[in-house]
Amino acid sequence: MSDATPVLEIDGITKRFGDLLANDGISLRLGRGEVLALLGENGAGKTTLMNILFGHYTADDGSIAVEGEKLPPGSPAAAIEAGVGMVHQHFTLADNLTVLENVMLGTEPLRALHQRGKAARDRLATLARSFGLEVNPGSPVGRLAVGERQRVEILKALYRGARILILDEPTAVLTPQESATLFETLRGMVAQGMSVIFISHKLNEVLEVADRIAVLRHGRLVATFDTTGASRGSIAEAMVGEAVPEPKRAPRPPPARPASPCPR
């Protein structure tokens, strides 16, 4: 169960790209041990907002605070230091390096593997066991399956001390079985007090994994509600701004049987 005390506060974030208003005064709260689903059609402003949170973009207005401390804008290093981790839809791993090398990349020089290799390997193994993200630390990333690569990305964020994890369309490249495994991992994370922002457009999985839902439309926050009691129809209506009729399957008549050949 999530803690009502917010670990993340997004206040009045506005971002323009020329004449395009990508984010329009968006304010959100994320509780400890909570999964917040962020929904919206393509171009609604979801990824822009998360890139501002992670420091890739600088907002034109508004502020972001983690554990009550404001984040300096435009600094991924500051976001990581504050405990924010982000796993992009398109992975940012070096195929020619091992799992352990990818996880350490950016935290310290790779030559440190010779001095700190065992300590780093042990820490990675502990994280993998704790969160159900088993992967061989010595495997070259180029040889891993897609689901395993995603585990490496998540482990990389956890290794850097992430307490807030942003997942951008995490199931877009996964099989149904891999998605089910990911959801089990997320449940274990929130049980240990981590908080997750889950960007998706798949309504069934949002209803399965999220505690609350926030919907963006045309750059604005138009709805937030608890997942309990929500339906596919209510979510879809918030996303597009009007009622979306459920598709109906009309019964199909059985195929006509071929005529029997005439006797000769």
C-alpha positions in Angstrom: 0.0 0.0 0.0 1.4 3.4 -0.9 2.3 6.1 1.6 0.3 9.3 1.1 3.4 11.5 1.7 4.6 12.5 -1.7 8.1 11.6 -2.7 7.8 13.5 -5.9 6.0 16.8 -6.5 5.6 18.3 -10.0 4.2 21.8 -9.8 3.0 23.8 -12.8 5.4 22.4 -15.4 5.1 24.3 -18.7 7.2 23.6 -21.8 7.0 25.1 -25.3 8.8 24.1 -28.5 8.3 27.1 -30.7 4.6 27.5 -31.2 3.9 24.0 -29.7 2.7 24.0 -26.1 3.9 20.5 -25.1 3.2 20.8 -21.3 0.7 23.3 -20.0 0.9 23.9 -16.2 1.0 20.2 -15.2 1.0 19.4 -11.5 1.3 15.8 -10.1 2.1 14.0 -6.9 3.7 10.5 -6.5 3.5 8.7 -3.2 6.0 6.3 -1.7 5.4 2.7 -2.8 2.9 3.8 -5.5 2.6 3.0 -9.1 1.3 6.0 -11.1 0.2 5.3 -14.6 0.7 8.2 -17.0 -1.6 7.9 -20.0 -2.4 9.9 -23.1 -2.5 9.6 -26.9 0.7 10.2 -29.0 1.7 13.8 -28.6 -0.2 14.3 -25.3 3.1 15.4 -23.6 3.9 12.3 -21.5 7.5 11.8 -22.6 8.2 15.5 -22.6 7.1 15.7 -19.0 9.3 12.8 -18.0 12.3 14.2 -19.8 11.9 17.4 -17.8 11.7 15.3 -14.6 14.9 13.5 -15.5 16.7 16.6 -16.6 16.9 16.0 -20.4 14.7 19.1 -21.0 14.4 22.4 -19.0 10.9 23.6 -18.3 9.9 27.1 -19.2 7.9 27.4 -15.9 7.2 25.3 -12.9 9.3 23.2 -10.5 10.0 19.6 -9.4 10.8 18.5 -5.9 12.0 15.0 -4.7 11.6 14.3 -1.0 10.9 18.0 -0.5 14.1 19.2 -2.2 13.8 21.1 -5.5 15.6 19.6 -8.4 17.9 22.0 -10.4 16.5 22.1 -13.9 18.2 20.5 -16.9 20.5 18.1 -14.9 20.2 14.3 -15.3 23.1 14.0 -12.8 21.1 15.9 -10.2 18.0 13.7 -10.9 20.1 10.6 -10.5 21.6 11.9 -7.3 18.1 12.6 -6.0 17.1 9.0 -6.6 15.3 9.3 -10.0 15.9 6.6 -12.6 14.5 6.4 -16.1 14.2 3.4 -18.4 13.6 4.6 -22.0 11.5 2.7 -24.5 14.6 2.4 -26.7 17.4 1.0 -24.5 20.7 2.9 -24.1 23.1 -0.1 -23.6 26.5 -0.8 -25.2 26.2 -4.2 -27.0 30.0 -4.8 -26.9 30.2 -4.5 -23.1 29.1 -7.0 -20.4 26.1 -6.6 -18.2 28.3 -5.5 -15.3 30.2 -3.0 -17.4 27.0 -1.5 -18.7 25.6 -1.1 -15.1 28.9 0.6 -14.0 29.1 2.8 -17.0 28.7 6.4 -16.1 29.2 5.7 -12.3 32.9 5.4 -12.4 35.7 4.7 -15.0 35.6 1.2 -16.5 39.2 0.7 -15.4 37.8 0.6 -11.9 36.5 -2.9 -12.7 39.9 -4.3 -11.9 39.9 -2.6 -8.5 36.2 -2.8 -7.6 35.0 -5.6 -9.9 34.1 -8.0 -7.1 32.4 -5.4 -4.9 30.4 -4.2 -7.9 29.5 -7.7 -9.0 28.3 -8.6 -5.4 26.2 -5.4 -5.3 24.7 -6.2 -8.6 23.9 -9.8 -7.6 22.2 -8.5 -4.4 20.0 -6.1 -6.4 19.2 -8.8 -8.9 18.1 -11.2 -6.2 16.2 -8.6 -4.2 14.1 -7.5 -7.2 13.8 -10.7 -9.2 16.0 -9.4 -12.0 18.4 -12.3 -12.5 20.9 -11.9 -15.3 24.5 -13.1 -15.8 26.7 -10.1 -15.0 29.4 -11.4 -17.4 27.2 -11.8 -20.4 27.8 -9.4 -23.4 24.7 -7.3 -23.7 24.6 -7.9 -27.5 23.8 -11.5 -26.8 20.8 -10.9 -24.5 17.1 -11.2 -25.4 15.0 -8.0 -25.3 13.5 -8.8 -21.9 17.0 -9.4 -20.4 18.2 -6.1 -21.8 15.3 -4.3 -20.0 16.4 -6.0 -16.8 19.8 -4.5 -17.3 18.4 -1.1 -17.8 16.4 -1.4 -14.6 19.4 -2.7 -12.7 21.5 0.2 -13.9 18.9 2.6 -12.4 18.8 0.6 -9.1 22.6 0.4 -9.0 22.7 4.2 -9.1 20.3 4.4 -6.1 17.0 5.0 -7.8 14.0 5.2 -5.5 11.7 6.7 -8.2 11.6 4.7 -11.4 10.2 6.0 -14.7 9.3 3.3 -17.2 8.5 4.7 -20.7 6.3 2.2 -22.6 8.1 -0.7 -20.9 6.0 -3.5 -22.4 6.1 -2.2 -26.0 9.0 -4.6 -26.9 8.0 -7.5 -24.5 6.2 -10.7 -25.0 3.1 -11.3 -22.8 5.1 -13.6 -20.6 7.9 -11.0 -20.2 5.3 -8.4 -19.4 3.9 -10.6 -16.7 7.4 -11.0 -15.2 7.9 -7.3 -15.3 4.7 -6.7 -13.4 5.7 -9.1 -10.8 9.0 -7.3 -10.5 7.2 -3.9 -10.0 5.0 -5.4 -7.3 8.2 -6.5 -5.4 9.7 -3.0 -5.9 6.7 -1.1 -4.5 6.5 -3.6 -1.6 10.0 -2.4 -0.7 9.0 1.3 -0.8 10.0 2.2 -4.4 7.7 4.5 -6.4 7.1 4.0 -10.2 5.7 6.2 -13.0 4.5 3.8 -15.7 3.9 5.3 -19.1 1.7 3.2 -21.3 -1.3 3.2 -23.7 -2.3 -0.3 -22.9 -5.4 0.0 -20.7 -5.6 -3.6 -19.5 -2.1 -3.6 -18.1 -2.6 -0.1 -16.5 -5.6 -1.5 -14.7 -3.6 -4.4 -13.6 -0.4 -2.8 -12.3 -1.2 0.9 -11.3 -2.6 2.4 -8.1 -3.6 5.7 -9.7 -3.9 7.0 -13.2 -3.1 10.5 -14.6 -4.3 11.3 -18.1 -2.7 14.0 -20.3 -4.5 15.4 -23.4 -3.0 18.1 -25.7 -0.3 18.9 -23.1 -2.7 19.3 -20.2 -3.5 17.1 -17.2 -7.2 16.4 -17.7 -7.9 13.6 -15.1 -6.5 11.8 -12.2 -8.3 8.9 -10.5 -7.7 5.7 -8.5 -7.5 2.5 -10.5 -10.0 0.9 -8.2 -13.4 1.4 -9.8 -11.9 2.7 -13.1 -12.8 1.0 -16.4 -11.4 0.9 -19.9 -14.2 3.1 -21.0 -13.7 5.8 -18.4 -9.9 5.9 -19.1 -10.4 6.0 -22.9 -13.0 8.8 -22.5 -10.5 10.9 -20.5 -7.8 10.3 -23.1 -9.8 11.4 -26.1 -12.3 13.8 -24.6 -15.4 11.9 -25.5 -17.1 8.5 -25.0 -15.5 5.7 -26.9 -17.9 2.9 -27.7 -16.7 -0.6 -27.0 -16.2 -2.6 -30.1 -18.9 -5.2 -30.7 -18.3 -8.5 -32.3 -21.1 -9.6 -34.5 -21.6 -13.3 -34.8 -20.4 -14.6 -38.2 -22.4 -17.1 -40.0 -20.8 -20.5 -40.6 -19.0 -20.9 -43.9 -21.1 -22.4 -46.6 -20.5 -26.0 -47.2 -19.2 -26.9 -50.6 -21.9 -28.5 -52.9 -21.6 -32.2 -53.2 -20.4 -33.3 -56.6 -23.1 -34.5 -59.0 -23.2 -38.3 -59.5 -22.2 -39.4 -62.9 
